[in-house]
Amino acid sequence: MTIIQAAAIGIVAMVLAVQIKALRPEYSTYLILTAGVIIAALGVSRLEVIMETIRAIGTYIHVQNIYIGTLLKMVGIAYVAEFASGICKDAGFSSLGIQVEMFGKLSILVISGPVLLALLETLQRFME
């Protein structure tokens, strides 16, 4: 049911923003930002289910918690960067949105470094 709520909030906000944009463009940006935050809050409410699933997977395949935490951080960075970039682009600041996306990608690359090194070490042990 939550996806229907999120879709309805998004569509209503978009229709209202299009109508308001001709009169007061700054208010349409605020409206879209507010709708985005509400939809993001709906998504955050689903995090507990995702965490339980990841914990269950971790018990089956015996993955260290640091790798699961790193994976969740990377997903979180991707979502936040995409959200912020979309808001910047909707407000007419495409270059700023692209910079936010680039910073998000670089942040994911930095966080994934230890995981990549552990993978390479494991491969090296198998090759010997």
LINLIN-V478007 format. One record per helix or strand of 2 or more residues. SS is the DSSP state (~ for helix, > for strand). FROM is the first residue (numbers start at 0). TO is the last residue. If there is no record, write none. Layout:
ss:from:to
SS:FROM:TO
SS:FROM:TO
//
This chain:
ss:from:to
~:1:20
~:24:43
~:46:60
~:64:89
~:93:126
//
